[in-house]
Amino acid sequence: MKEKVLSMIALITVFVPLTAAFVWKSDSPAATAIIIGYCIFAAVSFVYALFLFVKMKLRDINTKIALGVNAVYVVGILVTVIIPHLLNR
């Protein structure tokens, strides 16, 4: 039962960064802070799903989906934000 709850939490965290499309406005002065918050949340969600998968050996479908989608989020953040910033230094 505990494992099912933990994997459902991991799965629910996949949908939170998608809500950025509803709250983010490009003309808002707080837009950058909002996106940074979502990026941090996606990275923490990835670490949580990775912890469930590796350390707790929780290999159900919810954890696998959460790990995969959060990995896509993190790679997207790296490719679109972090790597270009490092190359422009």
C-alpha positions in Angstrom: 0.0 0.0 0.0 2.8 2.4 0.9 4.5 1.7 -2.4 1.3 2.5 -4.4 0.9 5.8 -2.6 4.5 6.8 -3.3 4.3 5.9 -6.9 1.0 7.8 -7.3 2.7 10.9 -5.8 5.5 10.5 -8.4 2.9 10.3 -11.2 0.9 13.3 -10.0 4.1 15.4 -10.0 4.4 14.9 -13.7 1.3 17.1 -14.3 2.3 20.0 -12.2 4.8 21.6 -14.7 2.2 21.4 -17.4 0.2 24.0 -15.4 2.9 26.6 -16.3 1.0 27.2 -19.5 -2.0 28.4 -17.6 -0.3 30.7 -15.1 2.6 32.1 -17.1 2.2 35.4 -18.9 5.1 36.7 -20.9 4.5 40.3 -20.0 4.4 39.6 -16.3 7.5 40.8 -14.3 7.3 37.6 -12.3 7.3 35.3 -15.3 11.0 34.4 -14.9 10.5 33.5 -11.3 7.5 31.4 -12.1 9.4 29.4 -14.7 12.4 29.0 -12.4 10.1 27.6 -9.8 8.6 25.1 -12.2 12.1 24.0 -13.4 13.2 23.4 -9.8 10.0 21.4 -9.2 10.6 19.3 -12.3 14.2 18.6 -11.2 13.1 17.6 -7.6 10.3 15.4 -9.1 12.9 13.7 -11.3 15.2 13.0 -8.3 12.2 11.7 -6.3 11.2 9.3 -9.1 14.8 8.2 -9.5 15.0 7.5 -5.8 11.9 5.4 -5.9 13.2 3.5 -8.9 16.8 2.9 -7.8 16.8 2.9 -4.0 13.4 1.6 -3.2 13.3 -0.7 -6.3 9.8 0.4 -7.1 9.4 -0.6 -10.7 5.7 -0.2 -11.3 4.2 1.6 -14.3 3.5 4.8 -12.4 7.1 5.2 -11.3 8.4 4.4 -14.8 6.1 7.0 -16.4 7.0 9.6 -13.8 10.7 8.9 -14.3 10.5 9.1 -18.1 8.4 12.3 -18.3 10.5 14.0 -15.6 13.7 13.0 -17.4 12.2 14.7 -20.6 11.5 17.8 -18.5 15.1 17.9 -17.1 16.7 17.3 -20.5 14.5 20.1 -22.0 15.6 22.4 -19.2 19.2 21.6 -19.8 19.0 22.0 -23.6 17.0 25.2 -23.7 18.2 27.0 -20.6 21.4 25.8 -19.0 23.6 24.7 -21.9 23.0 27.9 -24.0 23.7 30.0 -20.9 27.0 28.2 -20.4 28.0 28.6 -24.0 27.4 32.3 -24.0 29.7 33.0 -21.1 
